[in-house]
Amino acid sequence: MADKKLKITLVKSTIGAVPKNKAIVESMGLRKIGSSVILPDNDATKGQIRQVSHLLKVEEA
């Protein structure tokens, strides 16, 4: 089975976000609005996405 990947893009600013949410977004490697990263589709990544889903756009890569 091939490893699935997710393309995650930051679409909303973290300026007004809770500090925990800011830390999650930064730990995913997202810095600026419009920046994207490719991360593995695993439980840890899905948990992070669930916490800050209002700030992200997620696609399969």
CHARMM-style PDB file with segment names, atoms N, HN, CA, C and O in Angstrom:
ATOM      1  N   MET     1       0.835  -1.179   0.000  1.00  0.00      PROA
ATOM      2  CA  MET     1       0.000   0.000   0.000  1.00  0.00      PROA
ATOM      3  C   MET     1       0.881   1.243   0.000  1.00  0.00      PROA
ATOM      4  O   MET     1       1.764   1.386   0.846  1.00  0.00      PROA
ATOM      5  N   ALA     2       0.643   2.125  -0.933  1.00  0.00      PROA
ATOM      6  HN  ALA     2      -0.075   2.010  -1.620  1.00  0.00      PROA
ATOM      7  CA  ALA     2       1.434   3.353  -1.029  1.00  0.00      PROA
ATOM      8  C   ALA     2       1.064   4.306   0.104  1.00  0.00      PROA
ATOM      9  O   ALA     2      -0.085   4.361   0.544  1.00  0.00      PROA
ATOM     10  N   ASP     3       2.052   5.042   0.558  1.00  0.00      PROA
ATOM     11  HN  ASP     3       2.985   4.997   0.201  1.00  0.00      PROA
ATOM     12  CA  ASP     3       1.787   6.030   1.609  1.00  0.00      PROA
ATOM     13  C   ASP     3       0.971   7.174   1.040  1.00  0.00      PROA
ATOM     14  O   ASP     3       1.340   7.755   0.019  1.00  0.00      PROA
ATOM     15  N   LYS     4      -0.132   7.502   1.691  1.00  0.00      PROA
ATOM     16  HN  LYS     4      -0.431   7.030   2.521  1.00  0.00      PROA
ATOM     17  CA  LYS     4      -0.962   8.612   1.252  1.00  0.00      PROA
ATOM     18  C   LYS     4      -0.384   9.908   1.807  1.00  0.00      PROA
ATOM     19  O   LYS     4       0.181   9.939   2.900  1.00  0.00      PROA
ATOM     20  N   LYS     5      -0.537  10.960   1.040  1.00  0.00      PROA
ATOM     21  HN  LYS     5      -0.996  10.935   0.152  1.00  0.00      PROA
ATOM     22  CA  LYS     5      -0.043  12.278   1.442  1.00  0.00      PROA
ATOM     23  C   LYS     5      -1.183  13.286   1.360  1.00  0.00      PROA
ATOM     24  O   LYS     5      -2.113  13.129   0.570  1.00  0.00      PROA
ATOM     25  N   LEU     6      -1.095  14.308   2.180  1.00  0.00      PROA
ATOM     26  HN  LEU     6      -0.340  14.435   2.822  1.00  0.00      PROA
ATOM     27  CA  LEU     6      -2.071  15.397   2.170  1.00  0.00      PROA
ATOM     28  C   LEU     6      -1.345  16.699   1.871  1.00  0.00      PROA
ATOM     29  O   LEU     6      -0.267  16.960   2.405  1.00  0.00      PROA
ATOM     30  N   LYS     7      -1.949  17.513   1.011  1.00  0.00      PROA
ATOM     31  HN  LYS     7      -2.825  17.301   0.578  1.00  0.00      PROA
ATOM     32  CA  LYS     7      -1.439  18.855   0.754  1.00  0.00      PROA
ATOM     33  C   LYS     7      -2.272  19.805   1.603  1.00  0.00      PROA
ATOM     34  O   LYS     7      -3.488  19.905   1.438  1.00  0.00      PROA
ATOM     35  N   ILE     8      -1.603  20.496   2.506  1.00  0.00      PROA
ATOM     36  HN  ILE     8      -0.615  20.415   2.639  1.00  0.00      PROA
ATOM     37  CA  ILE     8      -2.275  21.377   3.452  1.00  0.00      PROA
ATOM     38  C   ILE     8      -1.846  22.809   3.164  1.00  0.00      PROA
ATOM     39  O   ILE     8      -0.654  23.109   3.094  1.00  0.00      PROA
ATOM     40  N   THR     9      -2.833  23.693   2.997  1.00  0.00      PROA
ATOM     41  HN  THR     9      -3.802  23.449   3.054  1.00  0.00      PROA
ATOM     42  CA  THR     9      -2.585  25.098   2.673  1.00  0.00      PROA
ATOM     43  C   THR     9      -3.201  25.979   3.741  1.00  0.00      PROA
ATOM     44  O   THR     9      -4.343  25.763   4.145  1.00  0.00      PROA
ATOM     45  N   LEU    10      -2.455  26.970   4.200  1.00  0.00      PROA
ATOM     46  HN  LEU    10      -1.527  27.146   3.872  1.00  0.00      PROA
ATOM     47  CA  LEU    10      -2.965  27.946   5.163  1.00  0.00      PROA
ATOM     48  C   LEU    10      -3.762  29.000   4.393  1.00  0.00      PROA
ATOM     49  O   LEU    10      -3.215  29.693   3.534  1.00  0.00      PROA
ATOM     50  N   VAL    11      -5.064  29.118   4.705  1.00  0.00      PROA
ATOM     51  HN  VAL    11      -5.508  28.555   5.402  1.00  0.00      PROA
ATOM     52  CA  VAL    11      -5.919  30.047   3.964  1.00  0.00      PROA
ATOM     53  C   VAL    11      -6.439  31.188   4.832  1.00  0.00      PROA
ATOM     54  O   VAL    11      -7.037  32.129   4.310  1.00  0.00      PROA
ATOM     55  N   LYS    12      -6.226  31.124   6.132  1.00  0.00      PROA
ATOM     56  HN  LYS    12      -5.740  30.359   6.555  1.00  0.00      PROA
ATOM     57  CA  LYS    12      -6.690  32.177   7.025  1.00  0.00      PROA
ATOM     58  C   LYS    12      -5.573  32.507   8.010  1.00  0.00      PROA
ATOM     59  O   LYS    12      -4.817  31.622   8.411  1.00  0.00      PROA
ATOM     60  N   SER    13      -5.469  33.761   8.397  1.00  0.00      PROA
ATOM     61  HN  SER    13      -6.083  34.480   8.071  1.00  0.00      PROA
ATOM     62  CA  SER    13      -4.420  34.229   9.278  1.00  0.00      PROA
ATOM     63  C   SER    13      -4.558  33.650  10.687  1.00  0.00      PROA
ATOM     64  O   SER    13      -5.660  33.345  11.141  1.00  0.00      PROA
ATOM     65  N   THR    14      -3.435  33.508  11.359  1.00  0.00      PROA
ATOM     66  HN  THR    14      -2.539  33.756  10.990  1.00  0.00      PROA
ATOM     67  CA  THR    14      -3.420  33.043  12.746  1.00  0.00      PROA
ATOM     68  C   THR    14      -3.343  34.197  13.735  1.00  0.00      PROA
ATOM     69  O   THR    14      -3.146  33.971  14.929  1.00  0.00      PROA
ATOM     70  N   ILE    15      -3.496  35.425  13.263  1.00  0.00      PROA
ATOM     71  HN  ILE    15      -3.657  35.609  12.293  1.00  0.00      PROA
ATOM     72  CA  ILE    15      -3.333  36.591  14.134  1.00  0.00      PROA
ATOM     73  C   ILE    15      -4.292  36.545  15.325  1.00  0.00      PROA
ATOM     74  O   ILE    15      -3.866  36.779  16.456  1.00  0.00      PROA
ATOM     75  N   GLY    16      -5.560  36.253  15.103  1.00  0.00      PROA
ATOM     76  HN  GLY    16      -5.906  36.063  14.184  1.00  0.00      PROA
ATOM     77  CA  GLY    16      -6.531  36.243  16.191  1.00  0.00      PROA
ATOM     78  C   GLY    16      -6.733  34.885  16.817  1.00  0.00      PROA
ATOM     79  O   GLY    16      -7.625  34.711  17.647  1.00  0.00      PROA
ATOM     80  N   ALA    17      -5.911  33.911  16.431  1.00  0.00      PROA
ATOM     81  HN  ALA    17      -5.186  34.053  15.757  1.00  0.00      PROA
ATOM     82  CA  ALA    17      -6.102  32.538  16.898  1.00  0.00      PROA
ATOM     83  C   ALA    17      -5.563  32.349  18.315  1.00  0.00      PROA
ATOM     84  O   ALA    17      -4.744  33.128  18.804  1.00  0.00      PROA
ATOM     85  N   VAL    18      -6.048  31.296  18.950  1.00  0.00      PROA
ATOM     86  HN  VAL    18      -6.713  30.663  18.553  1.00  0.00      PROA
ATOM     87  CA  VAL    18      -5.574  30.901  20.277  1.00  0.00      PROA
ATOM     88  C   VAL    18      -4.093  30.514  20.151  1.00  0.00      PROA
ATOM     89  O   VAL    18      -3.705  29.944  19.132  1.00  0.00      PROA
ATOM     90  N   PRO    19      -3.265  30.803  21.145  1.00  0.00      PROA
ATOM     91  CA  PRO    19      -1.840  30.459  21.058  1.00  0.00      PROA
ATOM     92  C   PRO    19      -1.571  28.985  20.734  1.00  0.00      PROA
ATOM     93  O   PRO    19      -0.627  28.672  20.009  1.00  0.00      PROA
ATOM     94  N   LYS    20      -2.389  28.094  21.262  1.00  0.00      PROA
ATOM     95  HN  LYS    20      -3.156  28.349  21.851  1.00  0.00      PROA
ATOM     96  CA  LYS    20      -2.213  26.668  20.963  1.00  0.00      PROA
ATOM     97  C   LYS    20      -2.397  26.405  19.468  1.00  0.00      PROA
ATOM     98  O   LYS    20      -1.651  25.626  18.874  1.00  0.00      PROA
ATOM     99  N   ASN    21      -3.400  27.062  18.859  1.00  0.00      PROA
ATOM    100  HN  ASN    21      -4.005  27.695  19.341  1.00  0.00      PROA
ATOM    101  CA  ASN    21      -3.638  26.882  17.434  1.00  0.00      PROA
ATOM    102  C   ASN    21      -2.505  27.467  16.602  1.00  0.00      PROA
ATOM    103  O   ASN    21      -2.130  26.898  15.576  1.00  0.00      PROA
ATOM    104  N   LYS    22      -1.957  28.599  17.035  1.00  0.00      PROA
ATOM    105  HN  LYS    22      -2.261  29.061  17.868  1.00  0.00      PROA
ATOM    106  CA  LYS    22      -0.807  29.189  16.341  1.00  0.00      PROA
ATOM    107  C   LYS    22       0.365  28.216  16.355  1.00  0.00      PROA
ATOM    108  O   LYS    22       1.055  28.054  15.348  1.00  0.00      PROA
ATOM    109  N   ALA    23       0.589  27.572  17.491  1.00  0.00      PROA
ATOM    110  HN  ALA    23       0.028  27.704  18.308  1.00  0.00      PROA
ATOM    111  CA  ALA    23       1.697  26.627  17.628  1.00  0.00      PROA
ATOM    112  C   ALA    23       1.481  25.407  16.730  1.00  0.00      PROA
ATOM    113  O   ALA    23       2.433  24.899  16.139  1.00  0.00      PROA
ATOM    114  N   ILE    24       0.252  24.939  16.627  1.00  0.00      PROA
ATOM    115  HN  ILE    24      -0.522  25.351  17.107  1.00  0.00      PROA
ATOM    116  CA  ILE    24      -0.046  23.785  15.773  1.00  0.00      PROA
ATOM    117  C   ILE    24       0.243  24.118  14.320  1.00  0.00      PROA
ATOM    118  O   ILE    24       0.885  23.336  13.618  1.00  0.00      PROA
ATOM    119  N   VAL    25      -0.225  25.275  13.863  1.00  0.00      PROA
ATOM    120  HN  VAL    25      -0.747  25.910  14.434  1.00  0.00      PROA
ATOM    121  CA  VAL    25      -0.006  25.678  12.474  1.00  0.00      PROA
ATOM    122  C   VAL    25       1.489  25.805  12.194  1.00  0.00      PROA
ATOM    123  O   VAL    25       1.967  25.348  11.156  1.00  0.00      PROA
ATOM    124  N   GLU    26       2.217  26.415  13.102  1.00  0.00      PROA
ATOM    125  HN  GLU    26       1.828  26.787  13.945  1.00  0.00      PROA
ATOM    126  CA  GLU    26       3.656  26.587  12.900  1.00  0.00      PROA
ATOM    127  C   GLU    26       4.388  25.245  12.914  1.00  0.00      PROA
ATOM    128  O   GLU    26       5.343  25.059  12.160  1.00  0.00      PROA
ATOM    129  N   SER    27       3.954  24.309  13.762  1.00  0.00      PROA
ATOM    130  HN  SER    27       3.178  24.461  14.374  1.00  0.00      PROA
ATOM    131  CA  SER    27       4.606  23.001  13.829  1.00  0.00      PROA
ATOM    132  C   SER    27       4.367  22.179  12.565  1.00  0.00      PROA
ATOM    133  O   SER    27       5.139  21.273  12.249  1.00  0.00      PROA
ATOM    134  N   MET    28       3.296  22.500  11.848  1.00  0.00      PROA
ATOM    135  HN  MET    28       2.669  23.235  12.104  1.00  0.00      PROA
ATOM    136  CA  MET    28       3.032  21.828  10.571  1.00  0.00      PROA
ATOM    137  C   MET    28       3.921  22.378   9.464  1.00  0.00      PROA
ATOM    138  O   MET    28       3.989  21.792   8.384  1.00  0.00      PROA
ATOM    139  N   GLY    29       4.600  23.487   9.712  1.00  0.00      PROA
ATOM    140  HN  GLY    29       4.545  23.963  10.589  1.00  0.00      PROA
ATOM    141  CA  GLY    29       5.507  24.066   8.730  1.00  0.00      PROA
ATOM    142  C   GLY    29       4.880  25.166   7.914  1.00  0.00      PROA
ATOM    143  O   GLY    29       5.426  25.559   6.883  1.00  0.00      PROA
ATOM    144  N   LEU    30       3.730  25.680   8.358  1.00  0.00      PROA
ATOM    145  HN  LEU    30       3.286  25.361   9.196  1.00  0.00      PROA
ATOM    146  CA  LEU    30       3.034  26.749   7.637  1.00  0.00      PROA
ATOM    147  C   LEU    30       3.383  28.083   8.271  1.00  0.00      PROA
ATOM    148  O   LEU    30       3.263  28.244   9.486  1.00  0.00      PROA
ATOM    149  N   ARG    31       3.817  29.046   7.456  1.00  0.00      PROA
ATOM    150  HN  ARG    31       3.914  28.915   6.470  1.00  0.00      PROA
ATOM    151  CA  ARG    31       4.236  30.335   7.985  1.00  0.00      PROA
ATOM    152  C   ARG    31       3.322  31.470   7.516  1.00  0.00      PROA
ATOM    153  O   ARG    31       2.828  32.248   8.334  1.00  0.00      PROA
ATOM    154  N   LYS    32       3.096  31.565   6.209  1.00  0.00      PROA
ATOM    155  HN  LYS    32       3.497  30.934   5.545  1.00  0.00      PROA
ATOM    156  CA  LYS    32       2.330  32.666   5.633  1.00  0.00      PROA
ATOM    157  C   LYS    32       1.048  32.140   5.001  1.00  0.00      PROA
ATOM    158  O   LYS    32       0.947  30.960   4.668  1.00  0.00      PROA
ATOM    159  N   ILE    33       0.075  33.025   4.839  1.00  0.00      PROA
ATOM    160  HN  ILE    33       0.158  33.984   5.110  1.00  0.00      PROA
ATOM    161  CA  ILE    33      -1.156  32.664   4.142  1.00  0.00      PROA
ATOM    162  C   ILE    33      -0.788  32.264   2.710  1.00  0.00      PROA
ATOM    163  O   ILE    33      -0.029  32.956   2.032  1.00  0.00      PROA
ATOM    164  N   GLY    34      -1.335  31.146   2.275  1.00  0.00      PROA
ATOM    165  HN  GLY    34      -1.952  30.584   2.826  1.00  0.00      PROA
ATOM    166  CA  GLY    34      -1.048  30.643   0.936  1.00  0.00      PROA
ATOM    167  C   GLY    34       0.083  29.642   0.895  1.00  0.00      PROA
ATOM    168  O   GLY    34       0.291  29.003  -0.137  1.00  0.00      PROA
ATOM    169  N   SER    35       0.831  29.479   1.994  1.00  0.00      PROA
ATOM    170  HN  SER    35       0.662  29.997   2.832  1.00  0.00      PROA
ATOM    171  CA  SER    35       1.905  28.498   2.006  1.00  0.00      PROA
ATOM    172  C   SER    35       1.315  27.101   2.132  1.00  0.00      PROA
ATOM    173  O   SER    35       0.291  26.903   2.787  1.00  0.00      PROA
ATOM    174  N   SER    36       1.970  26.140   1.498  1.00  0.00      PROA
ATOM    175  HN  SER    36       2.801  26.301   0.965  1.00  0.00      PROA
ATOM    176  CA  SER    36       1.488  24.763   1.491  1.00  0.00      PROA
ATOM    177  C   SER    36       2.595  23.814   1.922  1.00  0.00      PROA
ATOM    178  O   SER    36       3.781  24.086   1.737  1.00  0.00      PROA
ATOM    179  N   VAL    37       2.178  22.689   2.503  1.00  0.00      PROA
ATOM    180  HN  VAL    37       1.214  22.467   2.654  1.00  0.00      PROA
ATOM    181  CA  VAL    37       3.105  21.620   2.858  1.00  0.00      PROA
ATOM    182  C   VAL    37       2.464  20.293   2.482  1.00  0.00      PROA
ATOM    183  O   VAL    37       1.241  20.177   2.401  1.00  0.00      PROA
ATOM    184  N   ILE    38       3.311  19.295   2.254  1.00  0.00      PROA
ATOM    185  HN  ILE    38       4.304  19.389   2.320  1.00  0.00      PROA
ATOM    186  CA  ILE    38       2.849  17.938   1.991  1.00  0.00      PROA
ATOM    187  C   ILE    38       3.208  17.122   3.230  1.00  0.00      PROA
ATOM    188  O   ILE    38       4.381  17.008   3.586  1.00  0.00      PROA
ATOM    189  N   LEU    39       2.195  16.555   3.885  1.00  0.00      PROA
ATOM    190  HN  LEU    39       1.242  16.647   3.596  1.00  0.00      PROA
ATOM    191  CA  LEU    39       2.410  15.772   5.095  1.00  0.00      PROA
ATOM    192  C   LEU    39       1.776  14.399   4.936  1.00  0.00      PROA
ATOM    193  O   LEU    39       0.838  14.240   4.154  1.00  0.00      PROA
ATOM    194  N   PRO    40       2.274  13.397   5.671  1.00  0.00      PROA
ATOM    195  CA  PRO    40       1.685  12.058   5.577  1.00  0.00      PROA
ATOM    196  C   PRO    40       0.274  12.033   6.146  1.00  0.00      PROA
ATOM    197  O   PRO    40      -0.054  12.788   7.060  1.00  0.00      PROA
ATOM    198  N   ASP    41      -0.553  11.155   5.593  1.00  0.00      PROA
ATOM    199  HN  ASP    41      -0.286  10.542   4.850  1.00  0.00      PROA
ATOM    200  CA  ASP    41      -1.946  11.007   6.026  1.00  0.00      PROA
ATOM    201  C   ASP    41      -1.985   9.989   7.167  1.00  0.00      PROA
ATOM    202  O   ASP    41      -2.308   8.820   6.956  1.00  0.00      PROA
ATOM    203  N   ASN    42      -1.652  10.448   8.383  1.00  0.00      PROA
ATOM    204  HN  ASN    42      -1.390  11.398   8.554  1.00  0.00      PROA
ATOM    205  CA  ASN    42      -1.682   9.556   9.542  1.00  0.00      PROA
ATOM    206  C   ASN    42      -2.516  10.179  10.657  1.00  0.00      PROA
ATOM    207  O   ASN    42      -3.019  11.294  10.516  1.00  0.00      PROA
ATOM    208  N   ASP    43      -2.658   9.464  11.751  1.00  0.00      PROA
ATOM    209  HN  ASP    43      -2.250   8.558  11.865  1.00  0.00      PROA
ATOM    210  CA  ASP    43      -3.515   9.936  12.841  1.00  0.00      PROA
ATOM    211  C   ASP    43      -3.013  11.231  13.464  1.00  0.00      PROA
ATOM    212  O   ASP    43      -3.820  12.080  13.840  1.00  0.00      PROA
ATOM    213  N   ALA    44      -1.705  11.400  13.581  1.00  0.00      PROA
ATOM    214  HN  ALA    44      -1.049  10.710  13.275  1.00  0.00      PROA
ATOM    215  CA  ALA    44      -1.157  12.610  14.184  1.00  0.00      PROA
ATOM    216  C   ALA    44      -1.486  13.833  13.328  1.00  0.00      PROA
ATOM    217  O   ALA    44      -1.901  14.871  13.843  1.00  0.00      PROA
ATOM    218  N   THR    45      -1.297  13.697  12.026  1.00  0.00      PROA
ATOM    219  HN  THR    45      -0.960  12.854  11.607  1.00  0.00      PROA
ATOM    220  CA  THR    45      -1.591  14.806  11.122  1.00  0.00      PROA
ATOM    221  C   THR    45      -3.082  15.121  11.112  1.00  0.00      PROA
ATOM    222  O   THR    45      -3.473  16.288  11.119  1.00  0.00      PROA
ATOM    223  N   LYS    46      -3.914  14.083  11.095  1.00  0.00      PROA
ATOM    224  HN  LYS    46      -3.596  13.135  11.089  1.00  0.00      PROA
ATOM    225  CA  LYS    46      -5.364  14.286  11.097  1.00  0.00      PROA
ATOM    226  C   LYS    46      -5.815  14.991  12.376  1.00  0.00      PROA
ATOM    227  O   LYS    46      -6.736  15.807  12.334  1.00  0.00      PROA
ATOM    228  N   GLY    47      -5.184  14.692  13.506  1.00  0.00      PROA
ATOM    229  HN  GLY    47      -4.435  14.030  13.540  1.00  0.00      PROA
ATOM    230  CA  GLY    47      -5.518  15.361  14.761  1.00  0.00      PROA
ATOM    231  C   GLY    47      -5.180  16.833  14.714  1.00  0.00      PROA
ATOM    232  O   GLY    47      -5.949  17.668  15.189  1.00  0.00      PROA
ATOM    233  N   GLN    48      -4.024  17.159  14.140  1.00  0.00      PROA
ATOM    234  HN  GLN    48      -3.399  16.481  13.753  1.00  0.00      PROA
ATOM    235  CA  GLN    48      -3.639  18.563  13.994  1.00  0.00      PROA
ATOM    236  C   GLN    48      -4.606  19.291  13.073  1.00  0.00      PROA
ATOM    237  O   GLN    48      -5.007  20.420  13.356  1.00  0.00      PROA
ATOM    238  N   ILE    49      -4.981  18.647  11.971  1.00  0.00      PROA
ATOM    239  HN  ILE    49      -4.656  17.729  11.742  1.00  0.00      PROA
ATOM    240  CA  ILE    49      -5.913  19.263  11.023  1.00  0.00      PROA
ATOM    241  C   ILE    49      -7.258  19.510  11.688  1.00  0.00      PROA
ATOM    242  O   ILE    49      -7.877  20.550  11.464  1.00  0.00      PROA
ATOM    243  N   ARG    50      -7.717  18.570  12.497  1.00  0.00      PROA
ATOM    244  HN  ARG    50      -7.214  17.725  12.678  1.00  0.00      PROA
ATOM    245  CA  ARG    50      -9.009  18.706  13.172  1.00  0.00      PROA
ATOM    246  C   ARG    50      -9.002  19.909  14.110  1.00  0.00      PROA
ATOM    247  O   ARG    50     -10.018  20.593  14.235  1.00  0.00      PROA
ATOM    248  N   GLN    51      -7.885  20.180  14.766  1.00  0.00      PROA
ATOM    249  HN  GLN    51      -7.059  19.626  14.664  1.00  0.00      PROA
ATOM    250  CA  GLN    51      -7.794  21.290  15.705  1.00  0.00      PROA
ATOM    251  C   GLN    51      -7.870  22.651  15.018  1.00  0.00      PROA
ATOM    252  O   GLN    51      -8.454  23.588  15.561  1.00  0.00      PROA
ATOM    253  N   VAL    52      -7.288  22.763  13.836  1.00  0.00      PROA
ATOM    254  HN  VAL    52      -6.814  22.002  13.394  1.00  0.00      PROA
ATOM    255  CA  VAL    52      -7.202  24.065  13.162  1.00  0.00      PROA
ATOM    256  C   VAL    52      -7.839  24.024  11.776  1.00  0.00      PROA
ATOM    257  O   VAL    52      -7.398  24.734  10.872  1.00  0.00      PROA
ATOM    258  N   SER    53      -8.857  23.212  11.602  1.00  0.00      PROA
ATOM    259  HN  SER    53      -9.215  22.635  12.336  1.00  0.00      PROA
ATOM    260  CA  SER    53      -9.480  23.036  10.283  1.00  0.00      PROA
ATOM    261  C   SER    53     -10.063  24.325   9.730  1.00  0.00      PROA
ATOM    262  O   SER    53     -10.169  24.483   8.514  1.00  0.00      PROA
ATOM    263  N   HSD    54     -10.445  25.255  10.611  1.00  0.00      PROA
ATOM    264  HN  HSD    54     -10.358  25.126  11.599  1.00  0.00      PROA
ATOM    265  CA  HSD    54     -11.013  26.531  10.166  1.00  0.00      PROA
ATOM    266  C   HSD    54      -9.960  27.444   9.524  1.00  0.00      PROA
ATOM    267  O   HSD    54     -10.313  28.455   8.915  1.00  0.00      PROA
ATOM    268  N   LEU    55      -8.693  27.106   9.650  1.00  0.00      PROA
ATOM    269  HN  LEU    55      -8.406  26.285  10.144  1.00  0.00      PROA
ATOM    270  CA  LEU    55      -7.636  27.926   9.079  1.00  0.00      PROA
ATOM    271  C   LEU    55      -7.014  27.305   7.827  1.00  0.00      PROA
ATOM    272  O   LEU    55      -6.213  27.954   7.153  1.00  0.00      PROA
ATOM    273  N   LEU    56      -7.370  26.058   7.507  1.00  0.00      PROA
ATOM    274  HN  LEU    56      -8.020  25.531   8.054  1.00  0.00      PROA
ATOM    275  CA  LEU    56      -6.675  25.288   6.493  1.00  0.00      PROA
ATOM    276  C   LEU    56      -7.575  24.861   5.341  1.00  0.00      PROA
ATOM    277  O   LEU    56      -8.800  24.837   5.452  1.00  0.00      PROA
ATOM    278  N   LYS    57      -6.925  24.526   4.234  1.00  0.00      PROA
ATOM    279  HN  LYS    57      -5.929  24.545   4.144  1.00  0.00      PROA
ATOM    280  CA  LYS    57      -7.567  23.819   3.122  1.00  0.00      PROA
ATOM    281  C   LYS    57      -6.756  22.544   2.919  1.00  0.00      PROA
ATOM    282  O   LYS    57      -5.532  22.594   2.801  1.00  0.00      PROA
ATOM    283  N   VAL    58      -7.438  21.405   2.880  1.00  0.00      PROA
ATOM    284  HN  VAL    58      -8.432  21.364   2.976  1.00  0.00      PROA
ATOM    285  CA  VAL    58      -6.748  20.116   2.791  1.00  0.00      PROA
ATOM    286  C   VAL    58      -7.162  19.410   1.512  1.00  0.00      PROA
ATOM    287  O   VAL    58      -8.346  19.334   1.184  1.00  0.00      PROA
ATOM    288  N   GLU    59      -6.161  18.889   0.786  1.00  0.00      PROA
ATOM    289  HN  GLU    59      -5.200  18.951   1.052  1.00  0.00      PROA
ATOM    290  CA  GLU    59      -6.381  18.130  -0.437  1.00  0.00      PROA
ATOM    291  C   GLU    59      -5.515  16.889  -0.411  1.00  0.00      PROA
ATOM    292  O   GLU    59      -4.502  16.854   0.286  1.00  0.00      PROA
ATOM    293  N   GLU    60      -5.904  15.862  -1.168  1.00  0.00      PROA
ATOM    294  HN  GLU    60      -6.727  15.891  -1.735  1.00  0.00      PROA
ATOM    295  CA  GLU    60      -5.044  14.693  -1.314  1.00  0.00      PROA
ATOM    296  C   GLU    60      -3.949  15.033  -2.312  1.00  0.00      PROA
ATOM    297  O   GLU    60      -4.178  15.722  -3.306  1.00  0.00      PROA
ATOM    298  N   ALA    61      -2.765  14.539  -2.025  1.00  0.00      PROA
ATOM    299  HN  ALA    61      -2.579  13.979  -1.217  1.00  0.00      PROA
ATOM    300  CA  ALA    61      -1.636  14.809  -2.925  1.00  0.00      PROA
ATOM    301  C   ALA    61      -1.143  13.506  -3.536  1.00  0.00      PROA
ATOM    302  OT1 ALA    61      -0.197  13.514  -4.324  1.00  0.00      PROA
TER     303      ALA     61
END
